Amino acid sequence: MRAAWYPGPGSVSLAEVHLPDPGPHDVLVDVLACGICGSNLSAWQRGPGEVADGPTGGQVPGANGHELAARVAAVGSAVTGVRPGQDVVVDPSGVRSCGECEACADGADWFCSRPRRAPAFGFADRMIVPERALLPTPTGLDPVAAVLAEPIACGVHAVRHSWTASATGRVDGRTVAVLGAGLLGLGSIMAAKALGAASVVVVARHPHQAETARALGADEVLLDAAPDTAETVRKMRPALVVEAAGGTDTFATAMRVVAWRGEVAVLGHFGTPQRLDTDRAGSREQRIFFPVSYAARDGVADLAIALDLLAASPAAAAMVTHRVPLDEIDRAFRVAADKTSGALRVAVVP
């Protein structure tokens, strides 16, 4: 089968690879679509990673996608929860986790103490994954749009597992501010609205992001280039600020606009150390939360909630702005990296 790899920095191509034999608890899936996220673009710009069983029997540098929608092709002898022909979403943390350690038992597969290597993954024709890593795609949700569940789940996790929501998993009656309206920010909007926020204010960088934020129910949308944007947000006294941009000054802005005794959830990735005014934060009793990926709470997975939110949202499918065939994956990455393309999410479709 075909799987993507990085020949060098800023380049992506396809190689012929071989899947291992599936085990009794494994499922063979045909990939329907895989989204290109910011971490994929960073890896693409850096160059080679690895994927098993390359065309010469060794290793080839691999491009691992993790925003995955698929269709069950065959199941192992011990699989009972999914059936051939069923559309599913792949939980990438469930693919690599052992399913047995303390972290996995707590629903926090990302922190698995015995992670396993995943074979050719994401930007490929097919995959072998454990049954426990699959969630059924809700009826009526476009299977390609289901790739959005993974980034939306990150937003769900940031809101649902915050200290602000710690008692109930909800933010009832609170004002929530979201800085950044890429997929992580849009997921945070959807989560905050679903989990009871009284008001959600969003700061967006691009007009097409602002338009989508409004369509997803944001109560107020501001452009970050507008004058006094930060001051406008500060006056709303948000109890929770989700920093979802990773910009050069957005962490400082988040700490400045959050209410006293409020919380900042940091979803953005900065690439450089950030300065913290400890005197100001300490005098206002502010909290900082660094959510990692997604998990489960009270037996309910953030990814499952994200799927339900997408299925209930008329604006969901429109967030996949570009659908590009796997054999044009180089073009797909270039569109995703182009800030002028208007892309929210580019989906690679085998």
C-alpha positions as a printed NumPy array, in Angstrom:
array([[  0.   ,   0.   ,   0.   ],
       [  0.99 ,   3.669,  -0.193],
       [  2.103,   5.749,   2.779],
       [  3.478,   9.28 ,   2.903],
       [  7.048,  10.107,   3.866],
       [  9.339,  13.126,   3.958],
       [ 12.299,  12.873,   1.536],
       [ 13.633,  16.102,   3.002],
       [ 12.598,  19.43 ,   4.542],
       [  9.531,  20.912,   2.843],
       [  8.917,  17.775,   0.765],
       [  6.422,  14.933,   1.068],
       [  5.965,  11.939,  -1.211],
       [  4.517,   8.403,  -1.272],
       [  6.3  ,   5.103,  -0.703],
       [  5.161,   1.497,  -1.021],
       [  5.041,  -0.099,   2.431],
       [  3.83 ,  -3.385,   3.908],
       [  1.484,  -3.712,   6.869],
       [  2.217,  -6.312,   9.554],
       [ -0.218,  -9.154,  10.15 ],
       [ -3.156,  -8.088,  12.366],
       [ -3.67 ,  -9.692,  15.784],
       [ -6.938, -11.035,  17.196],
       [ -7.853,  -7.677,  18.782],
       [ -6.807,  -5.632,  15.733],
       [ -8.881,  -4.07 ,  12.978],
       [ -7.851,  -3.384,   9.389],
       [ -9.298,  -0.066,   8.223],
       [ -9.341,   1.745,   4.896],
       [ -8.449,   5.401,   5.436],
       [-11.224,   7.713,   4.224],
       [ -9.465,  10.978,   5.084],
       [ -6.64 ,  12.39 ,   7.186],
       [ -6.386,  16.041,   8.203],
       [ -3.171,  18.063,   8.058],
       [ -2.558,  19.819,  11.376],
       [  0.089,  22.253,  12.574],
       [  2.314,  19.511,  13.97 ],
       [  2.286,  17.785,  10.558],
       [  3.385,  21.037,   8.917],
       [  6.195,  21.447,  11.45 ],
       [  7.411,  17.895,  10.761],
       [  7.153,  18.512,   7.002],
       [  9.296,  21.622,   7.327],
       [ 11.888,  19.78 ,   9.47 ],
       [ 12.124,  16.649,   7.323],
       [ 12.471,  12.91 ,   7.969],
       [ 10.764,  10.823,  10.638],
       [ 10.342,   7.038,  10.33 ],
       [  7.771,   4.475,   9.219],
       [  8.256,   0.711,   9.335],
       [  8.742,  -1.666,   6.384],
       [  9.833,   0.628,   3.598],
       [ 10.233,  -0.341,  -0.044],
       [ 13.633,  -1.943,   0.625],
       [ 12.488,  -3.762,   3.766],
       [ 14.07 ,  -1.241,   6.154],
       [ 12.911,   2.146,   7.39 ],
       [ 11.668,   5.107,   5.376],
       [ 11.054,   8.583,   6.815],
       [  7.32 ,   8.621,   7.608],
       [  4.64 ,  11.312,   7.758],
       [  2.33 ,  10.387,  10.612],
       [ -1.135,  11.902,  10.337],
       [ -3.463,  11.562,  13.314],
       [ -6.754,  13.265,  12.352],
       [ -8.279,  10.122,  10.93 ],
       [-11.583,   8.925,   9.527],
       [-11.724,   5.359,   8.242],
       [-13.932,   2.431,   7.251],
       [-13.582,  -1.029,   8.774],
       [-12.291,  -3.509,   6.174],
       [-11.69 ,  -6.623,   8.314],
       [-11.626,  -7.526,  11.997],
       [ -9.555,  -9.885,  14.139],
       [-11.017, -13.024,  15.666],
       [-11.561, -11.415,  19.093],
       [-13.104,  -8.151,  17.846],
       [-16.77 ,  -7.658,  18.776],
       [-17.367,  -3.896,  18.875],
       [-17.044,  -2.937,  15.201],
       [-17.989,  -4.62 ,  11.931],
       [-16.75 ,  -4.512,   8.33 ],
       [-18.211,  -1.589,   6.409],
       [-18.654,   0.58 ,   9.508],
       [-17.325,   4.157,   9.464],
       [-15.087,   5.007,  12.402],
       [-12.746,   7.635,  13.799],
       [ -9.302,   6.548,  14.95 ],
       [ -8.045,   7.706,  18.355],
       [ -4.281,   7.988,  17.731],
       [ -3.413,   7.866,  21.433],
       [ -5.343,   4.584,  21.638],
       [ -3.302,   3.173,  18.747],
       [  0.007,   3.563,  20.523],
       [ -1.083,   2.855,  24.112],
       [ -1.025,  -0.491,  25.92 ],
       [ -4.57 ,  -0.263,  27.285],
       [ -3.535,  -1.806,  30.613],
       [ -1.312,   0.575,  32.613],
       [ -2.549,   3.054,  35.232],
       [ -2.765,   5.949,  32.767],
       [ -4.74 ,   3.909,  30.226],
       [ -7.103,   2.647,  32.943],
       [ -7.72 ,   6.298,  33.877],
       [ -8.606,   7.177,  30.268],
       [ -5.362,   9.122,  29.768],
       [ -3.838,   7.017,  26.981],
       [ -1.498,   9.855,  25.99 ],
       [  0.493,   9.164,  29.179],
       [  0.722,   5.399,  28.652],
       [  3.763,   3.983,  30.472],
       [  4.245,   1.193,  27.914],
       [  3.534,   2.79 ,  24.519],
       [  3.955,   0.71 ,  21.389],
       [  5.18 ,   1.654,  17.958],
       [  2.468,   2.338,  15.386],
       [  3.035,   1.086,  11.81 ],
       [  2.43 ,   3.276,   8.726],
       [ -0.031,   5.77 ,  10.03 ],
       [ -2.482,   8.391,   8.773],
       [ -1.517,   9.541,   5.303],
       [ -1.859,   6.06 ,   3.85 ],
       [ -4.303,   3.756,   2.108],
       [ -4.871,   1.421,   5.053],
       [ -3.963,   0.933,   8.715],
       [ -4.063,  -1.735,  11.385],
       [ -5.306,  -0.437,  14.739],
       [ -6.5  ,  -2.02 ,  17.988],
       [-10.267,  -2.19 ,  18.415],
       [-10.099,   0.01 ,  21.525],
       [ -8.804,   2.91 ,  19.407],
       [-11.959,   3.139,  17.267],
       [-15.089,   5.229,  17.796],
       [-18.126,   4.884,  15.494],
       [-18.849,   7.898,  13.31 ],
       [-22.288,   9.295,  14.249],
       [-25.093,   8.806,  11.751],
       [-25.392,  11.787,   9.435],
       [-21.855,  13.106,   9.923],
       [-19.883,  13.384,   6.691],
       [-17.103,  10.784,   7.078],
       [-14.512,  13.236,   5.756],
       [-15.669,  15.923,   8.2  ],
       [-15.097,  13.372,  10.969],
       [-11.347,  14.15 ,  10.739],
       [-12.221,  17.298,  12.694],
       [-13.059,  15.249,  15.782],
       [ -9.414,  15.005,  16.86 ],
       [ -8.631,  18.758,  16.957],
       [-12.114,  19.548,  18.309],
       [-11.464,  17.039,  21.106],
       [ -8.391,  19.063,  22.124],
       [-10.685,  22.062,  22.653],
       [-13.166,  19.907,  24.553],
       [-10.35 ,  18.7  ,  26.806],
       [ -9.093,  22.233,  27.47 ],
       [-12.526,  23.375,  28.663],
       [-13.877,  20.2  ,  30.241],
       [-10.762,  19.321,  32.252],
       [ -9.923,  22.87 ,  33.348],
       [ -9.97 ,  23.889,  36.996],
       [-12.883,  26.2  ,  36.103],
       [-14.926,  23.122,  35.177],
       [-13.406,  20.826,  37.798],
       [-16.497,  20.241,  39.928],
       [-18.926,  19.252,  37.186],
       [-17.015,  19.218,  33.894],
       [-19.047,  22.266,  32.872],
       [-18.58 ,  26.044,  32.804],
       [-22.188,  27.018,  33.489],
       [-22.754,  30.765,  33.677],
       [-19.103,  31.676,  33.029],
       [-17.657,  33.944,  30.372],
       [-15.07 ,  32.159,  28.24 ],
       [-12.616,  33.916,  25.922],
       [-10.844,  32.095,  23.106],
       [ -7.709,  33.646,  21.601],
       [ -7.247,  32.144,  18.148],
       [ -9.818,  30.695,  15.749],
       [ -7.972,  27.879,  14.041],
       [ -9.281,  24.364,  14.64 ],
       [ -8.147,  24.307,  18.29 ],
       [ -9.886,  27.598,  18.958],
       [-13.021,  26.58 ,  17.06 ],
       [-13.164,  23.362,  19.062],
       [-12.886,  25.399,  22.256],
       [-15.825,  27.554,  21.133],
       [-17.97 ,  24.482,  20.476],
       [-16.984,  22.967,  23.83 ],
       [-17.606,  26.131,  25.841],
       [-21.056,  26.598,  24.301],
       [-21.991,  22.947,  24.849],
       [-20.708,  22.976,  28.436],
       [-22.847,  25.904,  29.529],
       [-20.81 ,  29.091,  29.05 ],
       [-22.962,  32.182,  29.444],
       [-20.918,  34.007,  26.828],
       [-18.058,  33.123,  24.486],
       [-15.871,  35.869,  23.018],
       [-13.378,  34.98 ,  20.31 ],
       [-10.354,  36.813,  18.932],
       [ -9.667,  35.722,  15.342],
       [ -6.782,  36.567,  13.048],
       [ -8.418,  36.031,   9.644],
       [-11.895,  36.981,   8.353],
       [-12.74 ,  33.395,   7.296],
       [-11.919,  32.209,  10.829],
       [-14.137,  34.931,  12.291],
       [-17.002,  33.899,  10.017],
       [-16.723,  30.264,  11.129],
       [-16.529,  31.266,  14.798],
       [-19.836,  33.107,  14.42 ],
       [-21.398,  30.127,  12.663],
       [-20.38 ,  27.918,  15.614],
       [-22.186,  30.173,  18.079],
       [-19.574,  32.619,  19.396],
       [-21.397,  35.487,  21.086],
       [-18.812,  38.082,  20.101],
       [-16.003,  37.87 ,  17.556],
       [-13.155,  40.376,  17.425],
       [-10.268,  40.651,  14.993],
       [ -6.887,  40.707,  16.69 ],
       [ -5.665,  43.563,  14.507],
       [ -8.486,  45.858,  15.637],
       [ -7.616,  48.579,  18.171],
       [ -8.388,  47.9  ,  21.834],
       [ -9.261,  44.234,  21.226],
       [ -7.457,  43.059,  24.358],
       [ -9.035,  45.783,  26.468],
       [-12.491,  44.833,  25.168],
       [-11.927,  41.224,  26.21 ],
       [-10.526,  42.234,  29.61 ],
       [-13.652,  44.247,  30.403],
       [-15.747,  41.096,  29.885],
       [-13.888,  39.497,  32.83 ],
       [-13.587,  35.992,  31.374],
       [-13.26 ,  33.29 ,  34.025],
       [-11.504,  31.035,  31.506],
       [ -9.273,  32.139,  28.64 ],
       [ -8.22 ,  29.506,  26.111],
       [ -4.979,  30.509,  24.378],
       [ -5.269,  28.632,  21.057],
       [ -3.059,  30.736,  18.791],
       [  0.524,  30.18 ,  19.916],
       [  1.415,  33.702,  18.794],
       [  4.356,  35.787,  19.908],
       [  2.358,  37.695,  22.512],
       [ -0.898,  35.793,  22.989],
       [  0.153,  34.11 ,  26.246],
       [  0.888,  37.518,  27.788],
       [ -2.428,  38.791,  26.417],
       [ -4.283,  35.826,  27.903],
       [ -2.788,  36.476,  31.333],
       [ -3.641,  40.157,  31.046],
       [ -7.303,  39.746,  30.073],
       [ -8.353,  36.846,  32.337],
       [-10.404,  37.834,  35.383],
       [ -9.013,  37.806,  38.889],
       [ -9.104,  34.238,  40.242],
       [ -9.493,  33.19 ,  36.607],
       [ -7.717,  30.531,  34.563],
       [ -5.733,  30.396,  31.325],
       [ -5.722,  27.118,  29.377],
       [ -2.741,  27.043,  27.025],
       [ -3.408,  25.07 ,  23.834],
       [ -1.041,  27.016,  21.583],
       [  2.51 ,  25.891,  20.863],
       [  4.984,  28.765,  20.956],
       [  8.338,  27.253,  20.044],
       [ 10.125,  29.676,  22.366],
       [  9.975,  30.264,  26.148],
       [  7.251,  32.647,  27.342],
       [  7.584,  35.257,  30.061],
       [  5.236,  35.177,  33.049],
       [  4.573,  38.238,  35.199],
       [  4.419,  36.345,  38.49 ],
       [  3.673,  39.464,  40.543],
       [  0.548,  40.234,  38.526],
       [ -0.575,  36.598,  38.301],
       [  0.046,  36.054,  42.004],
       [ -1.75 ,  39.186,  43.119],
       [ -4.794,  38.173,  41.049],
       [ -4.691,  34.48 ,  42.091],
       [ -4.681,  33.315,  38.491],
       [ -4.248,  29.72 ,  37.382],
       [ -2.556,  28.245,  34.307],
       [ -3.534,  24.89 ,  32.784],
       [ -1.53 ,  23.115,  30.083],
       [ -3.954,  20.587,  28.547],
       [ -2.357,  17.744,  26.602],
       [ -4.324,  16.114,  23.801],
       [ -7.574,  14.61 ,  25.16 ],
       [ -8.671,  11.956,  27.605],
       [-11.805,  10.654,  29.326],
       [-13.742,  11.963,  32.297],
       [-16.361,   9.993,  34.211],
       [-16.033,   7.272,  31.603],
       [-16.844,   9.581,  28.677],
       [-14.096,  10.341,  26.132],
       [-13.457,  13.898,  24.97 ],
       [-13.241,  12.465,  21.438],
       [-16.762,  11.032,  21.736],
       [-18.096,  14.426,  22.829],
       [-16.319,  16.066,  19.883],
       [-17.997,  13.649,  17.472],
       [-21.406,  14.455,  18.937],
       [-20.734,  18.199,  18.668],
       [-19.744,  17.828,  15.021],
       [-22.803,  15.718,  14.226],
       [-25.058,  18.36 ,  15.786],
       [-23.435,  21.328,  14.021],
       [-24.636,  22.428,  10.576],
       [-21.347,  24.317,  10.152],
       [-19.137,  21.272,  10.812],
       [-18.51 ,  19.993,   7.289],
       [-17.588,  23.476,   6.043],
       [-14.535,  23.49 ,   8.325],
       [-12.92 ,  20.973,   5.967],
       [-12.171,  23.614,   3.368],
       [ -9.999,  21.519,   1.031],
       [-10.109,  17.834,   0.024],
       [ -6.999,  16.69 ,  -1.843],
       [ -6.25 ,  13.168,  -3.199],
       [ -3.451,  11.182,  -1.55 ],
       [ -1.496,  11.092,  -4.803],
       [ -1.404,  14.92 ,  -4.644],
       [ -0.227,  15.049,  -1.036],
       [  2.58 ,  17.484,  -1.816],
       [ -0.02 ,  20.002,  -3.026],
       [ -2.143,  19.307,   0.045],
       [  0.7  ,  20.264,   2.387],
       [  1.453,  23.403,   0.427],
       [ -2.182,  24.504,   0.557],
       [ -2.296,  23.833,   4.308],
       [  0.877,  25.873,   4.841],
       [ -0.319,  28.815,   2.727],
       [ -1.792,  31.461,   5.026],
       [ -3.564,  33.059,   2.049],
       [ -5.387,  29.865,   0.978],
       [ -8.294,  30.34 ,   3.389],
       [ -7.785,  26.794,   4.686],
       [ -9.245,  25.79 ,   8.03 ],
       [ -8.499,  22.117,   7.509],
       [ -7.077,  20.31 ,   4.49 ],
       [ -8.112,  16.654,   4.305],
       [ -6.041,  14.151,   2.339],
       [ -8.367,  11.604,   0.76 ],
       [ -6.951,   8.272,  -0.567]])
